Amino acid sequence: MNSNMRNLAMWALVIMMFMVMISVSQNSFQSQPENKYTFSELEEKVEAGEIKSATIDEAGGLITGTLSNDEPFKANTSRIDDRAGELFQEYDVPFQYDDVKKTSTLVTILINVLPFILIIGLALMFMRSMQGGGRGGAMSFGKSRAKLLNEPSGRVTFDDVAGVESAKEDLKEVVEFLQDPTKFTRLGAKIPTGALLVGPPGTGKTLLARAVAGEAGVPFFTISGSDFVEMFVGVGASRVRDMFADARKNAPCIIFIDEIDAVGRHRGVGTSGGHEEREQTLNQLLVEMDGFDGKEGIIIIAATNRPDVLDKALLRPGRFDRQIEVPYPDIQGREKILQVHMRGKPIAADVDVKYIARGTPGFSGADLANLVNEAALLSARRNKRKITLREFEDARDKVMMGAERRTLAMTDEEKAMTAYHEAGHAIVGLNMPGSLPIHKATIIPRGRALGMVQYLPERDQISQSREEMIARMAMAMGGRAAEEIKFGYDKVTSGASSDIEQVTQIARAMVTEWGLSDAVGPIAYKNTDHNSFHPGIGRGSSISPETARLIEDEIKRFVTEAHDTATKILKKKKKDWTALAEALLEYETLSGEEITLLLEDGIKPKRPDSGAKPAVSAVPTTRKPKPLGDAQPEA
């Protein structure tokens, strides 16, 4: 930002100088008298008494002065001699000889031309700076914008990075090379020139690169891919050259290029016929990466979440030899990441890091850092000295589903509809084999949802069985079935729209991707257009009308069976369903443990503080849950 401001200020200064010079030049011309006479005309004016005063410049052959009406005049003639002085003396016209302002013609020309010479010089200087000729000063557009982070104290190490153990192992070899390169070179080995960190946003790619530099104790240059590309041709390539020149001066070191896909996209697909500025920058980067010896100790680490768009030349051996995957952390990784971010914070004794890690599937490292920070903010807002489990639970709900909307005006009928809807989800889930563990049920609006039932994972699970999929579909249809049974066919609302969408997606995947339909068989009919199965739609595939109809019938069968299953369970467990719905209307939020006590022993929650949240505890199970929310549209 400071560099941009300096460049802007310099351009503004040049423009101001240009305007001042033009103004001075115009004034110099306009200051000359407009009344011009020959010597004969001047004699007539003198004889007529129209001359008030005069000045004779013998060197320049010029007579200037003022007329009787105070207007300036001049007479330019090569016949200046004593006749002018005699003429003025004869008619008593005051005059004098100009001995001070005798300037040569060459000096006059220089004064008029000097502003244009300065302007041309400044323009040439800026053009040279744009092309990278200038190495110093704020006006050097071609100079590298890479920032040198040399952290002698408080540097980031591998101890500060958690949840990405496999990536850390791959990068430890880079650290060993930077610390002792002779260990590899004496055996003839060559360390990889570059490492490409690939992963979703927020998984710790930048932090990993800083940790490598911190462990090795070497300078760390960081730059974004978008910093190379400018509107001026040649600037990006010049910045690449300058960056590598600076890196060689500080070797051994690390160059980290964040979001390299901004400059490293496939060549030949631009709008300028393959000759645009971005491609020139990429070409220079390719040359620099393959043009220096590995003994120089320069390691390039780049990060991107779009490796599919990178040019193949970037990924060949000799450049980015290794692609290191930085995925979302698993449950053990989330636990370690939470422990890192909880360092130095006053954590209450009731906080179980494993429990929080179970309830945050799919969270990245940045999400977990935000979760801990939100919990600390909530604790401070509530005037607590320590961060308790309640703050972590509320922070997780806020991050995943939005803040509570307690000010939302809901009628008693809408509250009852929401309570029976959410109770339907919970009762079906508790009575389905392969069901998910209930974390809590609530009818407090959050985001676009008027209520929801949450499920708590006990472990990370990559695949799911047919039984679990059928259970998920039945649980999702529990809300719609509850509305139909309690309020009647004509009173069903649009609150189950997200549930129906979720069930349809699962059914479609079971039929067309996972081969779980007996009628269709284990055949993949995956289509690019997920909303249609008409013949000829898809990536080079042609589905016959009969097969398309069969697929649609099977999807409808799965969804209908899920709805029927949910309806049967709710009618069979109507007492439990009604009791849970009435408890939700009274307490608004119930934990998994409170739901179990209510349904099995008839024990209602004890709330000494009406504003306090219930203790959270999930119903034990070995099944992998998936969070399920009811996106009921706002009234």
ABEGO torsion letter per residue (X at the ends): XAAAAAAAAAAAAAAAAAAAAAAAAAAAAAABBABBBBAAAAAAAAAAGABABBBBBAAAGBBBEBBAAGBBBBBBBAABBAAAAAAAAAAGBBBBBBAAABBBAAAAAAAAAAAAAAAAAAAAAAAAAAAGABABEAABAABBABBBBBBABGBBBAAABBGBAAAAAAAAAAAAAAABAAAAAAAGBBBBABBBBBEBBGAGAAAAAAAAAAAAGBBBBBBBAAAABBABBGAAAAAAAAAAAAAAAAOBBBBBBBGAAAAABBBGABAAGGABAAAAAAAAAAAAAAABBAAAGBBBBBBBABAAABBAAAABBGBBABBBBBBBBBAAAAAAAAAAAABGBBBBAABBAAAAAAABBGBBAAAAAAAAAAAAAAAAAAGBABBBAAAAAAAAAAAAAEBBBAABBBBAAAAAAAAAAAAAAAAAAAABBGBBBBABBBABBBEABABBBBBBBABBBABBBAAAAAAAAAAAAAAAAAAAAAAEAAABBAAAAAAAAAAAAAAAAAAAAAGABAAAEBBBABBABAABABBGBEBGBBBBAAAAAAAAAAAAAAAAAAAAAAAAAAAAAAAAAAAAAAAAAAAGBBBAAAAAAAAAAGBBBBBABAABBBBBBBBBBABBBBBBBBBBBBX
